[in-house]
Amino acid sequence: MIDSRDVARLNEVVSTYDKPKVPAAFRDYFSRHHTSIQGWLSAPIMTVVGVFADLQTRAGFQGGFAEIGVHHGRFYCALATARASGWRGVAIDVFEDQHLNPDGSGKGSLQTFKNNMQRIGLDPANHTIVQSDSKIVAADRIRAAVGGDGVLIFSVDGAHTVDYTVADLELAARALHPCGVIILDDLLNPRWPGVIEGGLDWLRGEQGSAYEMIAYGNNKGFIARREIASAYRSVMTDRADMPVARGDAVIFAGRPALACKFGDPAEVFKAEEAGEAPPAVAPQMLEFVRGGNGSSSLREGWAKPETHGTWSCAERASLGIPVGRHAAVRTCRIELSPFLPPGQSQHLKVLLAGREVASLALQAGSQTIDVPLAPSDVTRADTVDLTLETAQLFNPAELGLSRDTRNLGVMLKRITVSA
């Protein structure tokens, strides 16, 4: 049941809502960190999360957040930073128990997830990790872990079959705060038709009939109880000075909804408008070892990550360095070592955003290259293109040095982006 007093409080907050305010940690996450975590998340989704979390905070609602299908934590960390410190969360995923994953829709790593939470600065005491098939997780366990009156934001991104989508939505609804929001991932993804089919089945069923789609776009749908869906919806398109979303009114499962394109969080959550200074820029380190957080940045010309780093296996090897449109970012430090036969050297060119920024002869052993970043490099996009060009590749087997038949250039170990 939903308390009419909660509905009244939410509507009152919505009626006077002007400029959204989000924690500095959340702004820091969407501007710098989220692209460094492997996974699938469109930055504009964080616009909606930030606004909804702000509404819930202003209304005085007490509770936490949860996600089914955490993978490496890219969206989980966004949720974790969306409210002030002490915001408690529950992460549900089979992680390495892939025999419990019926459709292979995501292969998460528990240790990588923990490493990412630590790097972002999340307090482990505020987070409960449940390595389990979501179908056997009890709603009461989730509610007890987050405290308050239940889950205020619940992300459903588990197995993408019809039956799991329905089961996960049922679990989310049972654990949800009466004024909470469910976020359903891959709603209209053609690769996973089980999500839209399961979502519609649930909304038209006995439990889901009490809910409706607030809005959908950027690969996710936002769902809430019918009594409050219009309140959440109204802050998205009714205010010209706050570009949370642009959308069209539609009917979804027989109820009103918005088909949206969500706004850029950097535009919606401007630090100067919120009356606070932009967060300091701490160095951001990408590790290219096996299991490191840099693998999602690799593009063409690379082998698979190994224990000590990742080898380039083409004369041109490219990657995307996350800079998060943060004007304070100034330096990119590259740590690598070349593969060289005895007595040889390797000529390396470094290209940034298509222009040559370094040209040097590499000797055997570890090398460190500092590359300056121009303001235009870091403010135009979330990532900047980096290319390493080697003059030639060497084959260890042909040189009689090992059985490795690959053509190798340089081993990339670490990149650090800092002010």
N, C-alpha and C positions, 0 to 999 in steps of 0.2 A: 504494500500500500504506500501511496505517496501522501505526505502530510501537506495539507493546503497551505500551512504557514511557510513551508519551504518553497512552494510554488510562488507564493506572494513575495518572499524575499528575493528570489531570483528575478522575478519580473520587475521589482523595484530597482535592483541593481542595473538591469538592462535598460530601463527607462531613463536613467541618468548617466549611462556609460559614455565616457568621452574618449580619452586617450588611454590605451592599454598600458599596463606596466608589468614587466616581467623581471625575474631575478637576473642579476648580472651574470650568474653562472649559466643561465639558459641562453642569454645573448652570446656569451663566449662560446657556448657549444655549437649553436647553429652557424656562427660566423667563422669558427676555426676548426672545431674538432670532428664534426660529424662525417666529413668526407674522408677522414683518416681511418674510419672503422669500416671494415668490409660489410657490405649489406646493400639493401635497396631502400632508399628513402629520398623522396623529393623534398627539397628544402621548404617549399610552400606549405607542406603538411604541418610543419612546426609553427606556421602562422596561426592555424586553427587551434592547435594544441595550446599555444601560449595564451590566446584570447579566452578559450574555454576555461583553462586553469585559473586565469585572472578573474573571470566571472565567479567561479566557484569559491575562490579565496575571499572576494569582496562580499559574497553572500554568507560567509562564515561556515560553509560546509566543512565537516571534519571527515577525513578518510584518507585513502592512499590510492595507488595505481597498480596495475598488473598487466602482464603481457603473456600470451601464449604464442610460442614460436619466436624465441629471442635471437637465435642465430649467434652473432658476435656482439650484439647489444647496441647496434646503431640507433634504433628507434627507442629502445629501453632507456638509454642514457639521455635521450631528448626528453622523455617523460620524467625521468628522475630529476632533471634540473628545472622543470617547468614551474615548480613551486618552491617556496623557501625551504631552508634546511630542516631536516626532520621528516620530510616527505617519504613515507614508507612504501616499498614496492615488493611485488612478488613476480619472479621470473620463472616461467614454466617452459621447459623444453626437454626433448629426449637427448639432446646433445650427441654424444658419441654412440648412444644406444640406437643406431639407425635401423635395427631390425624392428623397432617400434614405429618407424616412419613409413606409412603405407604408400606414399606417392613421391617421395624424394623431393619435396618442395623446398627443402632447406636442410643443410648439413652443418649444424652449429658445433662450436668447440667450447666446452666449459672453461678450459683454462684461458683461452683467448678472451672469452667474455669477462672473466675475472680480471685479467690484465687490463682490459679496456676500462672497466669500472674504476680500477685503481688509478689509471692514468688520468681519467677525468676528475678524480678526486672524490668519488662517492664513498661514503662511510658504510662499510660492510654490515654494521649493526642495524642499518635501516633497510636491509634488503634480504629477502628470503628466496633462495634458489631451490626450485623443485624440479629435479631431474626425473621426469615421469611422463607416461602417456597421459595426456590431458583428460581423457575419458574417465580416469580413476581418481582425479583430484577432487576433493570435496570443497564446495563453496564456503563452508564454515571455516575451513582451514585458511582460505584466502582472506576472508573477512577478519579473522582473528589476527592474522599477520599484519594487515595494514592498519587495523584499529579504526577508531571513529565509527561512522555509520556505513562503512563499506567502501567499495572501490569507486572512485570518482571518475577515473579514466581507465578503461579496460581495452587494450589492444588485442584483437583476435587475428593471429597470423600463423596458425598451426598448419596441420595437414589440410590440403585444399580439396579434399573430396567432399561430396554432398553430406555424408553422414557425420564427418568430423566438423564441418562448418556448422551444421545444426547443433551438434553436441557442445561445441565450444561457445556458441552464442547462448545456449541454455545455461551453461556454467557461468558465463559472464553476467547474464541477467540475474542469476541467483546471488551472485557476490556483489552486485552493483549497488551503490548508494542510490536512493530513490531519485535523486536529481543528477545522477552520473551519466556518462556518455560511453558508448561502445564504439570502437573504431574497427571496421572490418577491412582487412587488406585484400588487394587483388580482386576487388569487386567486379570489375569489368575486363579483367585480363583474359584475352582469348586463349591463353595457354592453360588456364585453370577454370574451365566452365563450371566445375563443381561449386565454386564459391558463390557465383550469382544464383545458381540453382538452389543451393542450400540456404542462402540468405533470403531468397523469396519464400522458400518453403517455411522457414522459421517465422518470418514476419506475418505470414498468412495463417500460422498455426495458433494453438491455444495460448501459449505463453507469449509469443512474439506479437500477437494482435494488440497488445497493450503498448507497443512501441511503433515508431515510424522513423524513416530516414530523414535526418535533418538536412543533410547535403552530401553530395559525393563529387569527387574530382581528384586529379593527381593520384589515381590508383587506389584511393581509399574512400570508404563510406562512413559517415558519422550518424549514429543511431541513439535515440533517447526515448523516454516515455512520451506518449502523445500530449500529456498535460504541459510539458515543458519544451518540446521540440521547437515550437514556434518562437520561444524566447531566445534560444540559442541561434536560431536561424536569422532572427532580426538583426543581430549585431554583425552579420556577415555582409549584407548588401544594402542596408537601410541608411548607412552613414557615408556620405560622399567624402568626408575628410579622413576616413579610416579605411583604406583599401584592403580589407580582409579578403574579399572575394568579388569576382564578377560572375554572375550566374543567371540562369533562366529558371523560372518556376516550371516544375514538371509534376507529374503524378508517378509515384513509385510504390508498387504493391498496393495501389488503391488509395494512397494518402499523399498529401502535399510534400514536396521536397524541392531542393535546388540542385541543378546540374551546374557545377562551378569550375572556375579556374581560380585557385587560391593565390593570394598576394605574396610578394617577397617579404620574408620576415625582417630583412634588413631595412625595408621601407616602413613597415608597420610598427616595429619596435625601435624607434630611433632614440638613442641614449639621451640626446639633448632635449627631446620632448618629454622624456620621462623624468627629467630633472636630476640625472645622475651622470657621473663621468663614465666614459667608456672603460671597460675592464682592461687592466694591464695585459700585455701580450706576453705570456710565458713561452719559452721555447717549445716548439712542437717537433718531436722526434719520430721519424719513420724508420722502422727496423725491417730489413729485407731478408732476415733469416727465416727458416721454415717456421710457420706459425706466427710470424711477426705481423705488425699492423700495416706494413708498407705494401703487401702483395696486391691489395686492391688498386694501388696507384700504377702498377705496371701495365704497359700497353704492348706494343709490338717489339719483337727483337730480344726477348728474354727467355731463359730456361726456367725450370721450376725452382722455387726457393730451396736452398739447402741449409745445412747446419750453420755455416759461417756467412752466408749471403746468397745473392742471386747473380748468376753469370749472364752477361750479354752474349748472345749467340748469332748476332747479325751486326754488320758494320754500323747500322743505325739502330739504336735501341731507345725507345721513347717511354715516357711516363708522365702522369699528371700530378703535380705537387699541390696539395691543398693549401690555399692561402686565405680562403674565406672572405675575400673582398675587404681585408683589414688593412687600412692605410699605414698602420704602424709597422707592418712586417717589412724588413729591409734586407735580410741576408739569408742565403741558402747555402749551407755547408754540406758538401758531398764527401763521404768517406768510402773509398774503394781501393782495390788492388788489382793490378793487371795480371793476366796470364802471359808469362814470357819465357821463351827458351833461354838458356844460359847465354849471357853476353848481349842479349837483344834489348831494345827499348820499344815502347809503344807510343805512337802519337795519338793524342786525344783532343777532340774538339767538343766544347760544350755549347749547346744552343738553347737559348731561353726565349720562348714565344717566337721561335723562328729566326732569331738573330744570334750571331756568334758572340759569346761573352767570355770565352776562354779557349786558349790553344796552347798545349804544353806536351812535352815529352815525358812519359811515365817510365820510371825505373822499377825494378822489382821491389815488392814490399807494399805496405799500406801507404796510401796517399790521402791528403785532405785538400779539397778545393773549395774556396770561398767565392760564391757568386753573388754580386749585388743585385737586388731586386728593385726595379723602378716602380714608382707609384702606379703607373699605368698597368704594370704587370699584376698587381695585387688587388686592384679595385674594380676591375672590369668583370671578373668571373670568380667562381669558387676555387678554380684550379688554374695553374699556369703550366704550359707545356714545356717539358725539359727533354732534350735529346742528347745522348752521348754517342759521338761518332768516333770509331776506332779506325786507324789506317788499314789494319789487317787483322785477321783472326788466325789463331794457331790451334792445330789439332794435336792433342797430347799423344794419341796413339801413333800418328804418323811420325812424331818426333821421338818415339820410343820411350816416352816418359811415364805412360800409364796405359791402361786399356780403354780409356775414355776416348770415344771417337767423335765427340762433339767439336765444332769449331768455336773457340772461346776468345772473348775480348777482355772485358774487365768484370770483376766481381763487385757488385754494389752491396755495401754493408749497411750504410746508414745515411739518412739525410735529415738535417736539422734546420728548421725554418724559425727564424727569430727576429726580434726588433734590432 
